[in-house]
């Protein structure tokens, strides 16, 4: 990832750390945000009831900007109400809360899979007080009820829960995604959504270029990128204080943050080297894609957005099981004005008719493995009803 630039910065950071008396070995050993990663280790364990056990997995679901926009009113050991935390929306890049709803769909699907793994059938009632229109509101997103079912069969995809991580590394240009893998990915979701996938072929390069220019345009849009910058957590201390948003972790980034070389102000400044490195990395992400997967629905109702999220979760688990990496590249699907040309191009490339709404687009390939994303502890997401 533009190693010469990073090595030059890393060398400067090392000099500053040495001057302050911070030993490199002890510094590196303590930079992992263990507290923020604890929910991955504790999922399914030490919870006395089936509702908390299922929810402890559900909070690991992928979601936009890692906002973790869910809150749960716990009514009993087998009943709960899912709501959206309205303080965790993305008004600049997601003005109609569509992406947030998709993230809630991911949460619901992982909840259902976890319940089945535990021997419970999860009954889910969507929007029991009505579905919101333009923006989400305080009404429930779903009601959950767990019913013991000795005949239920655990879903094989559940085995990949701890392997599924969004991977933003460059992908290996020497390793292709084969047709058998693409077919397995397309079969992963339940009926009700349309899943497309492509590896090598005439569509690959147009999608690389579309995702590249859409991502660049978002980074160059002060309001849109500013929303992301405000959610960046630099280094272990910030990540553990707020284990949501966009985590920038690891010894190098942590050191740069501590000595003031990496700040939100610099990342937001188009004239800074930090900003340029970000642009270069974004290009490398898009142009190293070795395949793409997309999820469409016939319409764009709130229930269909939930279905898209449930499908995305299943696709992500299948991708993990195939040993592939995956990263959402859905900037072109966002509804703010600057994205309109890319939105139209995505629809032209990825939908067969005017009724289909492209809900998600992600790149595929092979890459070095990554750590999980930080999570708030389950107790912080639960309210006693």
C-alpha positions in Angstrom: 0.0 0.0 0.0 2.4 2.6 -1.3 5.1 1.3 1.0 7.7 3.9 0.3 5.5 6.7 1.6 4.5 4.6 4.6 8.1 3.6 5.4 9.2 7.2 5.2 6.4 8.2 7.7 7.1 5.1 9.8 10.7 6.0 10.1 9.8 9.5 11.3 7.4 8.0 13.8 10.0 5.6 15.2 12.4 8.5 15.7 9.8 10.5 17.6 8.8 7.5 19.7 12.4 6.8 20.6 12.9 10.4 21.6 9.9 10.2 24.0 11.3 7.0 25.5 8.6 4.7 24.3 10.1 1.3 23.5 9.2 -0.1 20.1 8.7 -3.7 21.3 6.4 -2.8 24.2 4.5 -0.3 22.1 3.8 -2.8 19.3 2.7 -5.4 21.8 0.1 -3.2 23.3 -1.5 -1.6 20.3 -4.3 -4.1 19.6 -7.7 -2.8 20.9 -8.4 -6.0 22.9 -11.3 -4.6 24.8 -13.1 -3.5 21.6 -12.6 -6.9 20.0 -13.8 -8.8 23.1 -17.4 -9.2 21.7 -15.9 -11.5 19.0 -14.4 -13.8 21.7 -17.5 -13.8 24.0 -20.2 -14.4 21.4 -22.5 -17.2 22.5 -20.7 -17.8 25.8 -21.7 -17.1 29.4 -25.2 -15.8 28.4 -27.9 -17.5 30.5 -30.8 -17.2 28.0 -31.3 -17.9 24.3 -32.1 -14.3 23.4 -28.9 -12.9 24.7 -26.9 -15.7 23.1 -28.4 -15.0 19.7 -28.0 -11.3 20.1 -24.3 -11.7 21.1 -23.7 -13.0 17.5 -26.0 -10.6 15.8 -23.9 -7.6 17.0 -21.1 -8.9 14.9 -23.0 -8.2 11.7 -21.6 -6.0 8.9 -23.0 -2.5 8.8 -22.3 0.8 7.1 -19.3 2.7 8.6 -19.5 0.2 11.5 -22.1 2.5 13.1 -23.8 -0.5 14.8 -27.1 1.2 14.5 -29.1 -1.3 16.5 -30.6 -1.2 19.9 -32.7 -3.9 21.5 -35.5 -3.7 24.1 -35.4 -7.0 25.9 -38.9 -8.1 26.9 -38.0 -11.7 28.1 -35.6 -14.5 27.6 -37.3 -15.3 24.3 -38.8 -11.9 23.1 -37.3 -8.6 22.1 -37.9 -5.5 20.0 -35.3 -4.3 17.5 -35.0 -0.5 17.0 -32.6 1.8 15.2 -30.5 4.0 17.2 -31.3 7.3 15.5 -28.0 8.9 16.7 -26.1 6.5 14.4 -27.4 7.6 11.0 -25.3 8.8 8.0 -27.3 11.8 6.7 -24.7 13.0 4.2 -24.0 9.7 2.4 -27.2 7.8 3.3 -29.9 10.6 3.2 -32.8 8.1 3.1 -31.3 5.7 5.7 -31.3 2.9 3.1 -27.9 1.6 3.9 -28.6 1.7 7.6 -31.7 -0.5 7.0 -29.6 -2.9 5.0 -27.2 -3.1 8.0 -30.2 -3.9 10.3 -31.1 -6.6 7.8 -27.6 -8.1 8.3 -28.2 -8.0 12.0 -31.6 -9.8 11.7 -30.2 -12.6 9.5 -27.3 -13.2 11.8 -29.7 -13.3 14.7 -31.8 -15.9 12.9 -28.8 -18.1 12.1 -27.5 -17.9 15.6 -30.8 -18.8 17.1 -31.0 -21.9 14.8 -27.5 -22.9 15.8 -28.8 -22.9 19.4 -31.9 -25.0 18.6 -34.4 -22.1 18.4 -36.6 -21.0 15.6 -36.6 -17.2 15.3 -39.9 -15.6 14.3 -39.3 -12.1 13.0 -42.1 -9.6 12.4 -40.9 -6.5 10.4 -42.1 -3.0 11.1 -45.0 -4.0 13.4 -46.1 -0.3 13.8 -45.6 0.5 10.1 -42.6 1.1 8.0 -41.0 4.5 7.9 -40.9 6.3 4.6 -38.3 9.1 3.9 -36.3 8.6 7.2 -36.2 6.1 10.0 -38.0 7.0 13.2 -38.5 5.6 16.7 -40.9 2.9 15.7 -39.7 -0.8 16.0 -37.8 -2.3 13.1 -38.7 -5.8 14.1 -40.2 -8.0 16.8 -38.2 -11.2 17.7 -39.6 -14.3 19.3 -37.7 -17.5 19.9 -39.4 -20.9 19.9 -37.6 -24.0 20.9 -37.6 -26.4 17.9 -35.9 -29.8 18.2 -36.3 -30.3 14.5 -34.5 -27.2 13.4 -31.3 -27.8 11.4 -28.4 -25.5 11.9 -27.4 -23.5 8.8 -23.9 -24.5 7.5 -23.1 -20.8 6.8 -23.1 -20.1 10.5 -19.7 -21.9 10.7 -18.2 -18.8 9.0 -19.3 -16.2 11.5 -15.9 -15.7 13.0 -14.2 -15.8 9.6 -16.2 -13.0 8.0 -14.4 -9.7 8.0 -14.5 -6.8 5.6 -11.1 -6.8 3.9 -9.9 -3.4 2.6 -6.4 -4.7 1.6 -5.3 -4.7 -2.0 -6.4 -7.9 -3.7 -4.0 -10.3 -5.4 -4.0 -9.6 -9.1 -2.5 -13.0 -9.9 -5.4 -15.0 -8.4 -8.8 -15.1 -10.2 -12.2 -15.8 -8.8 -13.5 -18.9 -10.7 -16.9 -19.7 -12.0 -17.6 -22.4 -9.4 -17.0 -19.9 -6.6 -19.3 -17.3 -8.3 -22.1 -19.8 -8.7 -21.8 -20.8 -5.0 -22.0 -17.1 -4.0 -25.1 -16.5 -6.1 -26.8 -19.5 -4.5 -26.1 -18.4 -0.9 -29.2 -16.1 -0.3 -32.8 -17.2 0.2 -35.3 -16.5 -2.6 -36.6 -12.9 -2.9 -33.5 -11.1 -4.0 -31.4 -11.2 -7.2 -27.7 -11.8 -6.7 -25.3 -11.3 -9.5 -21.5 -12.0 -9.6 -18.7 -11.7 -12.1 -15.1 -12.6 -12.2 -12.9 -12.3 -15.3 -14.9 -11.0 -18.2 -16.1 -7.9 -20.0 -17.9 -6.5 -17.0 -14.9 -6.6 -14.6 -13.1 -3.5 -15.9 -16.2 -1.3 -16.1 -17.0 -2.1 -12.5 -13.5 -1.4 -11.4 -13.6 1.9 -13.1 -17.1 2.7 -11.7 -16.1 1.9 -8.1 -12.9 3.8 -8.5 -14.4 7.1 -9.7 -17.4 6.9 -7.3 -15.1 6.3 -4.3 -12.8 9.1 -5.5 -15.8 11.5 -5.9 -16.9 10.7 -2.4 -13.4 11.4 -0.9 -13.3 14.7 -2.8 -16.8 15.7 -1.6 -16.2 17.7 1.6 -19.6 17.0 3.2 -19.6 13.3 2.3 -16.0 12.6 3.3 -16.3 14.8 6.3 -18.9 12.4 7.6 -16.4 9.6 7.4 -13.6 11.6 8.9 -15.6 12.4 11.9 -16.1 8.7 12.5 -12.5 7.8 12.2 -10.9 6.3 15.4 -7.2 6.7 15.3 -5.3 4.2 17.4 -6.1 1.9 20.3 -7.2 4.6 22.8 -9.8 6.1 20.5 -11.0 2.7 19.3 -11.6 1.4 22.8 -13.3 4.6 23.8 -15.7 4.4 20.8 -15.6 1.0 19.2 -17.7 2.0 16.3 -17.0 4.0 13.2 -13.9 3.6 11.0 -11.0 2.1 13.0 -7.4 3.0 12.0 -5.4 0.6 14.1 -2.0 -1.1 14.2 1.4 0.0 15.6 2.2 2.3 12.6 -1.1 4.2 12.5 -1.2 4.4 16.3 2.3 5.9 16.4 1.4 8.4 13.8 -1.6 9.4 15.7 0.3 9.8 19.0 2.9 12.1 17.5 0.3 14.2 15.6 1.3 12.9 12.1 -2.1 11.4 11.5 -5.1 13.5 12.5 -8.7 13.9 11.3 -7.8 17.5 10.1 -4.9 16.2 7.9 -7.0 13.4 6.5 -9.7 15.9 5.5 -7.3 18.3 3.9 -6.9 17.6 0.1 -3.5 19.3 0.2 -2.1 16.9 2.8 0.0 13.8 2.1 -2.4 11.8 4.3 -5.3 12.7 2.0 -3.3 11.8 -1.1 -2.3 8.5 0.4 -6.0 7.8 1.1 -6.8 8.5 -2.6 -4.0 6.2 -3.7 -5.3 3.5 -1.4 -8.8 3.9 -2.7 -7.7 3.5 -6.3 -5.7 0.4 -5.3 -8.8 -1.1 -3.7 -11.0 -0.6 -6.7 -8.5 -1.5 -9.4 -7.4 -4.7 -7.6 -10.9 -6.2 -7.6 -10.8 -9.7 -9.1 -14.6 -10.0 -9.1 -17.8 -8.3 -7.9 -21.0 -9.4 -6.4 -24.2 -7.3 -6.3 -27.6 -7.6 -4.7 -30.8 -6.3 -6.3 -34.4 -6.2 -5.2 -37.6 -5.7 -7.3 -38.5 -2.4 -5.6 -37.1 -0.4 -2.8 -39.4 -0.8 0.1 -38.1 -0.9 3.7 -38.9 -4.6 3.8 -36.9 -5.2 0.6 -34.0 -3.3 2.0 -34.1 -5.6 5.0 -34.1 -8.6 2.6 -31.1 -7.1 0.8 -29.2 -6.9 4.1 -30.1 -10.5 5.0 -28.9 -11.6 1.6 -25.7 -9.6 2.0 -24.9 -11.4 5.3 -25.4 -14.8 3.7 -23.2 -13.8 0.7 -20.5 -12.6 3.0 -20.5 -15.8 5.0 -20.4 -17.9 1.8 -17.5 -15.7 0.5 -15.6 -16.4 3.8 -16.2 -20.1 3.5 -14.7 -20.0 0.0 -11.5 -18.4 1.3 -12.2 -15.2 -0.6 -11.9 -11.6 0.6 -14.8 -9.1 0.2 -15.3 -5.4 0.7 -18.5 -3.3 0.0 -17.9 -0.7 -2.8 -21.4 0.8 -2.8 -20.6 4.5 -3.1 -22.1 4.6 -6.6 -25.5 3.4 -5.1 -25.8 6.3 -2.7 -28.6 8.7 -3.2 -27.0 12.1 -2.7 -26.7 14.4 -5.7 -23.0 14.1 -6.5 -23.5 10.3 -7.0 -26.3 10.5 -9.5 -24.2 9.9 -12.6 -22.6 6.8 -11.0 -26.0 5.7 -9.7 -27.3 5.7 -13.2 -24.3 3.8 -14.5 -24.6 1.2 -11.8 -28.2 0.6 -12.7 -27.3 0.3 -16.4 -24.6 -2.2 -15.7 -26.2 -4.3 -13.0 -30.0 -4.3 -13.4 -32.0 -6.1 -16.1 -35.1 -3.9 -15.9 -36.4 -0.7 -14.5 -38.0 -2.4 -11.5 -34.8 -3.7 -10.0 -33.0 -1.6 -7.4 -29.3 -2.3 -7.0 -28.9 -2.4 -3.2 -25.3 -3.6 -2.6 -22.1 -3.9 -4.6 -18.9 -5.5 -3.3 -15.5 -6.4 -4.7 -14.1 -10.0 -4.4 -10.6 -11.4 -4.5 -7.8 -12.9 -2.5 -5.9 -10.9 0.2 -4.0 -11.0 3.4 -6.3 -11.7 6.3 -7.5 -8.9 8.6 -8.6 -8.6 12.1 -12.3 -8.2 13.0 -13.9 -4.8 13.3 -14.4 -3.4 16.8 -17.8 -3.8 18.5 -19.7 -2.3 21.4 -20.3 -4.9 24.1 -23.8 -6.5 24.0 -24.8 -4.9 27.3 -24.5 -1.4 25.8 -27.0 -2.3 23.0 -29.7 -3.7 25.3 -32.5 -1.9 27.1 -34.7 -3.7 29.6 -38.3 -3.2 28.4 
